[in-house]
């Protein structure tokens, strides 16, 4: 049986592998474009070579043989190309069980096709192409592709001068050109894929880091908030315990103070949770309109174009509370919401029709909704205005343009 450290290491490796797969899954379409550019170029070279051989002095039989071998070479390059999609920077140059067969196939095909056609480029290109698919380090890969391209260009010149002088009327120039740029096409496509993967992983890592920092900030705020209140409560209870035998009245005062501290701690935790759950005010208003419409109320909202600058921690709970008041106490026929910016302050207003049996100030009876809104506005140096004009009830909350988070 494996030891716990070994199992933990295996689990970590599996998790990292799954993470790498998830990082590239969002750009899968780009990978297929990259791979398609490489395999199509290879296939065009094989088809062009077969066409040249069939129309030239080599004959149909030779062309068919070279074409079949070319297809086998083309198929043998697919496994290393697909492996490249999930490669890592610390991977070895080659994995023998995956790369040995393509290398041998390329070498055999290049040797046979080169001997039959007596064209150096045809003999060398298959092996060079498989070599381009290996896991070269970034700096080494550039030197390898430059050397491979220079070699193919030199061999093309030799082939034109020594072997193909009388056959240049055919499609040999196109064939030699595609062969010479094949390493550049392959490596540039793979380089583009590496860049996309790096960007995708960086984006995901940044998102994870932001989430981690947010959790750390929340944990720090909770620790500071609860630590302060618990220390105060502990001191108040200890003082009450000492005062009870000699002065019960003073002891009871400390117990009431401790209970108030508990309420403050609970409210502080609730406010902290609300702040971290806050959503953009534009979305809050849209949700409020949807909720009112779902209840049969004709609702509309007017939102300032710069609503993203408004403080969601201050106005978000107000939007939710006032929407609840409209549902509970409104007449249910219409409601209008607005968020505007005036004189450096943000003004949120909600107006609705009043139910026939509603009190003079809807929302004031049977609950503390307006009191809570007033308290939230006061906490950020804002104002609450409540008025009733006939059958219209309006709540207006004004908060400063800049509110401390």
C-alpha positions as CSV (number, residue, x, y, z in Angstrom):
1,X,0.0,0.0,0.0
2,X,1.2,3.5,-0.8
3,X,2.0,5.9,2.1
4,X,-0.2,8.9,2.9
5,X,2.4,11.3,1.5
6,X,2.6,9.4,-1.7
7,X,-1.2,9.3,-2.0
8,X,-1.4,13.1,-1.3
9,X,1.2,13.7,-4.0
10,X,-0.7,11.6,-6.5
11,X,-3.9,13.4,-5.6
12,X,-2.2,16.8,-6.0
13,X,-0.8,15.7,-9.4
14,X,-4.2,14.6,-10.6
15,X,-5.7,17.9,-9.4
16,X,-3.1,19.9,-11.3
17,X,-3.7,17.8,-14.4
18,X,-7.4,18.4,-14.2
19,X,-6.8,22.1,-13.7
20,X,-4.6,22.3,-16.7
21,X,-7.3,20.7,-18.8
22,X,-9.9,23.2,-17.5
23,X,-7.6,26.1,-18.3
24,X,-7.4,25.2,-21.9
25,X,-11.0,24.0,-22.4
26,X,-12.3,27.6,-22.9
27,X,-10.0,28.0,-25.9
28,X,-10.6,24.6,-27.5
29,X,-11.8,26.2,-30.7
30,X,-8.6,28.1,-31.1
31,X,-6.6,24.9,-30.7
32,X,-8.5,23.2,-33.5
33,X,-7.7,26.2,-35.8
34,X,-4.1,25.9,-34.9
35,X,-3.9,22.2,-35.5
36,X,-6.0,22.5,-38.7
37,X,-3.5,25.0,-40.2
38,X,-0.6,22.6,-39.6
39,X,-2.3,19.3,-40.8
40,X,-3.9,21.0,-43.9
41,X,-0.5,22.4,-45.0
42,X,1.1,19.0,-44.6
43,X,-1.7,17.3,-46.6
44,X,-1.5,19.9,-49.3
45,X,2.3,19.2,-49.7
46,X,1.5,15.4,-50.0
47,X,-1.2,16.0,-52.6
48,X,0.9,18.4,-54.6
49,X,3.8,16.0,-54.6
50,X,1.6,13.2,-55.8
51,X,0.2,15.4,-58.6
52,X,3.7,16.4,-59.7
53,X,4.9,12.8,-59.8
54,X,1.9,11.5,-61.7
55,X,2.2,14.2,-64.3
56,X,6.0,14.0,-64.6
57,X,8.5,11.3,-65.6
58,X,8.0,9.2,-62.5
59,X,4.7,7.7,-63.5
60,X,1.4,6.8,-61.8
61,X,2.8,3.8,-59.9
62,X,5.5,5.8,-58.2
63,X,3.0,8.6,-57.5
64,X,0.6,6.2,-55.8
65,X,3.4,4.7,-53.7
66,X,4.7,8.1,-52.6
67,X,1.1,9.2,-51.9
68,X,0.3,6.2,-49.7
69,X,3.6,6.7,-47.8
70,X,2.8,10.4,-47.5
71,X,-0.6,9.7,-45.9
72,X,1.0,7.3,-43.4
73,X,3.5,10.0,-42.5
74,X,0.7,12.6,-42.2
75,X,-1.2,10.3,-39.9
76,X,1.9,9.6,-37.8
77,X,2.3,13.3,-37.1
78,X,-1.2,13.6,-35.5
79,X,-0.4,12.0,-32.1
80,X,2.5,14.3,-31.3
81,X,0.5,17.3,-32.5
82,X,-2.4,16.3,-30.2
83,X,0.0,15.7,-27.3
84,X,1.3,19.3,-27.8
85,X,-2.1,20.6,-26.7
86,X,-1.6,19.5,-23.1
87,X,2.2,20.0,-22.9
88,X,3.9,21.6,-19.9
89,X,7.1,23.7,-19.8
90,X,8.9,21.1,-17.7
91,X,8.0,18.2,-20.1
92,X,10.9,16.3,-21.7
93,X,12.0,17.0,-25.2
94,X,10.3,13.8,-26.4
95,X,8.3,10.9,-24.9
96,X,9.7,7.8,-26.6
97,X,6.6,5.8,-26.5
98,X,4.7,8.6,-28.2
99,X,7.3,10.0,-30.5
100,X,9.4,7.0,-31.6
101,X,6.8,5.7,-34.1
102,X,6.3,9.1,-35.8
103,X,10.1,9.6,-36.0
104,X,10.7,6.2,-37.5
105,X,7.8,6.6,-40.0
106,X,9.1,10.0,-41.1
107,X,12.6,8.7,-41.5
108,X,11.4,5.7,-43.5
109,X,9.1,7.7,-45.7
110,X,11.7,10.4,-46.3
111,X,14.3,7.9,-47.3
112,X,12.1,6.0,-49.7
113,X,10.5,9.1,-51.3
114,X,13.9,10.8,-51.5
115,X,15.5,7.8,-53.3
116,X,12.6,7.4,-55.7
117,X,12.3,11.1,-56.6
118,X,16.0,12.0,-56.2
119,X,14.8,15.3,-54.6
120,X,16.5,16.2,-51.3
121,X,13.6,18.3,-49.9
122,X,11.2,15.3,-50.3
123,X,13.6,13.1,-48.4
124,X,14.4,15.6,-45.5
125,X,11.0,17.4,-44.9
126,X,9.1,14.5,-43.2
127,X,11.7,14.1,-40.4
128,X,12.1,17.8,-40.0
129,X,8.3,18.2,-39.6
130,X,8.1,15.6,-36.8
131,X,11.1,17.3,-35.1
132,X,9.2,20.6,-35.1
133,X,6.4,18.9,-33.0
134,X,8.8,18.0,-30.2
135,X,8.7,19.9,-26.9
136,X,11.6,22.3,-27.6
137,X,12.4,24.9,-25.0
138,X,11.5,28.4,-26.3
139,X,15.0,29.6,-27.0
140,X,16.1,26.4,-28.6
141,X,13.0,26.1,-30.7
142,X,13.8,29.4,-32.5
143,X,17.3,28.2,-33.4
144,X,16.0,24.9,-34.5
145,X,13.3,26.3,-36.8
146,X,15.8,28.8,-38.3
147,X,18.3,26.0,-39.0
148,X,15.6,23.8,-40.5
149,X,14.3,26.5,-42.7
150,X,17.8,27.4,-43.9
151,X,18.5,23.7,-44.6
152,X,15.3,23.3,-46.7
153,X,16.0,26.5,-48.7
154,X,19.5,25.3,-49.4
155,X,18.3,21.9,-50.5
156,X,15.6,23.5,-52.7
157,X,18.3,25.4,-54.5
158,X,20.4,22.3,-54.9
159,X,17.4,20.3,-56.2
160,X,16.5,23.1,-58.7
161,X,20.0,23.2,-60.1
162,X,20.9,19.5,-60.2
163,X,17.6,17.5,-60.4
164,X,14.6,19.6,-61.3
165,X,16.0,21.9,-64.0
166,X,14.0,20.2,-66.7
167,X,10.8,19.8,-64.6
168,X,10.4,23.4,-63.3
169,X,7.5,23.9,-65.7
170,X,5.5,21.7,-63.4
171,X,4.4,22.7,-59.8
172,X,7.8,22.1,-58.2
173,X,8.3,25.7,-57.3
174,X,5.1,25.7,-55.2
175,X,6.0,22.4,-53.7
176,X,9.5,23.6,-52.7
177,X,8.1,26.9,-51.3
178,X,5.5,25.2,-49.1
179,X,8.2,22.7,-47.9
180,X,10.6,25.5,-47.0
181,X,8.0,27.4,-45.0
182,X,6.5,24.3,-43.3
183,X,8.7,24.6,-40.2
184,X,7.9,28.3,-39.8
185,X,4.1,27.6,-40.2
186,X,4.3,24.8,-37.7
187,X,6.3,26.6,-35.0
188,X,4.5,29.9,-35.4
189,X,1.1,28.1,-35.0
190,X,2.3,26.3,-31.9
191,X,3.8,29.5,-30.5
192,X,0.5,31.2,-30.9
193,X,-1.2,28.4,-29.0
194,X,1.4,28.7,-26.2
195,X,0.6,32.4,-25.9
196,X,-3.1,31.8,-25.7
197,X,-2.7,29.1,-23.0
198,X,-0.4,31.3,-21.0
199,X,-2.9,34.2,-21.2
200,X,-5.8,31.8,-20.3
201,X,-3.9,30.4,-17.3
202,X,-2.9,33.9,-16.2
203,X,-6.6,35.0,-16.4
204,X,-7.7,32.1,-14.3
205,X,-4.9,32.5,-11.8
206,X,-5.8,36.2,-11.5
207,X,-9.4,35.3,-10.9
208,X,-8.4,32.7,-8.2
209,X,-6.1,35.2,-6.6
210,X,-8.8,37.9,-6.5
211,X,-11.2,35.4,-4.9
212,X,-8.6,34.3,-2.4
213,X,-7.8,38.0,-1.5
214,X,-11.5,38.7,-1.1
215,X,-11.9,35.7,1.2
216,X,-8.8,36.8,3.2
217,X,-10.3,40.3,3.5
218,X,-13.6,38.9,4.7
219,X,-11.9,36.6,7.2
220,X,-9.8,39.5,8.5
221,X,-12.9,41.7,8.8
222,X,-14.9,39.0,10.6
223,X,-11.9,38.3,12.9
224,X,-11.5,42.0,13.8
225,X,-15.3,42.6,14.3
226,X,-15.9,39.5,16.4
227,X,-12.7,39.7,18.3
228,X,-13.4,43.2,19.4
229,X,-17.0,42.5,20.4
230,X,-16.2,39.2,22.2
231,X,-13.4,40.9,24.2
232,X,-15.8,43.7,25.3
233,X,-18.5,41.1,26.1
234,X,-16.0,39.1,28.1
235,X,-14.9,42.1,30.1
236,X,-18.6,43.2,30.7
237,X,-19.5,39.7,32.0
238,X,-16.5,39.5,34.2
239,X,-17.3,42.9,35.7
240,X,-21.0,41.8,36.2
241,X,-19.8,38.7,38.0
242,X,-17.7,40.7,40.4
243,X,-20.4,43.3,41.0
244,X,-23.4,40.9,41.5
245,X,-22.6,40.0,45.2
246,X,-22.1,43.6,46.4
247,X,-24.2,45.6,43.9
248,X,-26.8,43.6,42.0
249,X,-28.1,46.7,40.2
250,X,-24.7,47.6,38.8
251,X,-24.2,44.0,37.8
252,X,-27.4,44.0,35.9
253,X,-26.3,47.1,34.1
254,X,-23.2,45.3,32.9
255,X,-25.3,42.3,31.8
256,X,-27.6,44.6,29.8
257,X,-24.5,46.2,28.3
258,X,-23.2,42.8,27.4
259,X,-26.5,42.0,25.7
260,X,-26.3,45.2,23.7
261,X,-22.8,44.3,22.7
262,X,-24.1,41.0,21.4
263,X,-26.7,42.8,19.4
264,X,-24.0,45.1,18.0
265,X,-21.9,42.1,17.1
266,X,-24.8,40.4,15.4
267,X,-25.7,43.6,13.4
268,X,-22.1,44.2,12.5
269,X,-21.8,40.6,11.1
270,X,-25.1,41.1,9.2
271,X,-23.9,44.3,7.7
272,X,-20.6,42.8,6.8
273,X,-22.3,39.9,5.0
274,X,-24.6,42.3,3.2
275,X,-21.6,44.3,2.0
276,X,-19.9,41.2,0.6
277,X,-23.1,40.0,-1.1
278,X,-23.8,43.3,-2.7
279,X,-24.5,43.3,-6.4
280,X,-24.3,46.3,-8.8
281,X,-27.2,48.7,-8.3
282,X,-28.3,48.5,-11.9
283,X,-28.9,44.8,-11.3
284,X,-30.6,45.4,-8.0
285,X,-33.1,47.8,-9.7
286,X,-33.6,45.4,-12.6
287,X,-34.3,42.6,-10.1
288,X,-36.7,44.9,-8.2
289,X,-38.7,45.7,-11.4
290,X,-38.8,42.0,-12.3
291,X,-40.1,41.1,-8.8
292,X,-42.8,43.8,-8.9
293,X,-43.9,42.8,-12.4
294,X,-44.1,39.2,-11.4
295,X,-46.5,40.3,-8.6
296,X,-48.7,42.0,-11.1
297,X,-47.5,45.5,-10.5
298,X,-46.7,47.7,-13.5
299,X,-43.1,48.8,-12.6
300,X,-40.5,50.8,-14.4
301,X,-37.0,52.1,-13.4
302,X,-34.9,55.1,-14.5
303,X,-31.2,54.5,-13.9
304,X,-28.4,57.0,-14.3
305,X,-25.8,56.0,-16.9
306,X,-23.1,56.2,-14.2
307,X,-24.9,53.9,-11.8
308,X,-21.9,51.7,-11.5
309,X,-20.3,54.5,-9.4
310,X,-23.1,54.5,-6.8
311,X,-22.4,52.8,-3.4
312,X,-24.1,49.4,-3.6
313,X,-23.3,48.7,0.1
314,X,-25.5,51.7,1.1
315,X,-28.3,51.6,-1.5
316,X,-28.5,47.9,-2.3
317,X,-30.3,47.0,1.0
318,X,-32.5,50.1,0.7
319,X,-33.7,48.9,-2.8
320,X,-34.5,45.5,-1.5
321,X,-36.3,46.8,1.7
322,X,-38.4,49.4,-0.2
323,X,-39.4,46.8,-2.8
324,X,-40.6,44.5,0.0
325,X,-42.6,47.4,1.4
326,X,-44.3,48.0,-1.9
327,X,-45.2,44.3,-2.2
328,X,-46.6,44.3,1.4
329,X,-48.3,47.6,1.7
330,X,-48.6,49.0,-1.8
331,X,-51.8,49.1,-3.9
332,X,-50.3,46.7,-6.4
333,X,-51.1,48.8,-9.5
334,X,-47.9,50.7,-10.3
335,X,-44.5,51.6,-9.0
336,X,-41.7,53.8,-10.3
337,X,-38.0,53.5,-9.3
338,X,-35.2,55.9,-10.1
339,X,-31.5,56.3,-9.3
340,X,-30.0,59.7,-10.2
341,X,-27.0,61.7,-9.4
342,X,-27.4,65.3,-8.2
343,X,-24.9,67.7,-6.7
344,X,-22.4,65.0,-6.0
345,X,-25.0,62.8,-4.2
346,X,-27.0,59.8,-5.2
347,X,-30.7,60.0,-5.0
348,X,-32.8,56.8,-4.9
349,X,-36.6,57.3,-5.2
350,X,-39.4,54.7,-5.2
351,X,-43.0,55.8,-5.6
352,X,-46.1,53.6,-5.7
353,X,-49.8,53.6,-5.3
354,X,-51.3,53.2,-1.8
355,X,-53.6,50.4,-0.8
356,X,-57.1,51.5,0.5
357,X,-56.5,50.0,3.9
358,X,-52.9,51.2,4.3
359,X,-51.9,53.5,7.2
360,X,-50.8,57.1,6.6
361,X,-47.2,55.9,6.2
362,X,-47.2,52.5,4.6
363,X,-44.5,50.3,5.9
364,X,-44.5,51.9,9.3
365,X,-47.0,49.5,10.9
366,X,-46.2,45.9,11.8
367,X,-42.5,46.2,11.0
368,X,-39.4,48.3,11.2
369,X,-38.7,48.6,7.5
370,X,-38.5,52.4,7.3
371,X,-36.6,52.5,10.6
372,X,-34.0,50.2,9.2
373,X,-33.8,52.3,6.0
374,X,-33.4,55.5,8.1
375,X,-30.6,53.8,10.1
376,X,-28.8,52.7,7.0
377,X,-29.0,56.2,5.5
378,X,-27.8,57.8,8.7
379,X,-24.8,55.4,8.9
380,X,-23.4,56.9,5.7
381,X,-24.5,60.5,6.4
382,X,-27.5,60.2,4.1
383,X,-31.1,61.4,4.4
384,X,-34.4,59.6,4.3
385,X,-37.6,61.4,3.1
386,X,-41.0,59.7,3.3
387,X,-44.1,61.4,2.0
388,X,-47.7,60.6,1.0
389,X,-49.5,62.7,-1.5
390,X,-53.1,61.4,-1.9
391,X,-52.8,57.9,-3.3
392,X,-49.0,58.1,-4.0
393,X,-46.5,57.0,-1.4
394,X,-42.8,58.0,-2.0
395,X,-39.6,57.1,-0.3
396,X,-36.5,59.1,-1.2
397,X,-33.0,58.1,0.1
398,X,-30.1,60.5,-0.6
399,X,-26.5,59.4,0.2
400,X,-23.1,61.1,-0.5
401,X,-21.4,60.3,-3.7
402,X,-18.5,58.7,-1.9
403,X,-19.3,56.2,0.8
404,X,-16.6,54.3,2.7
405,X,-16.9,50.5,2.0
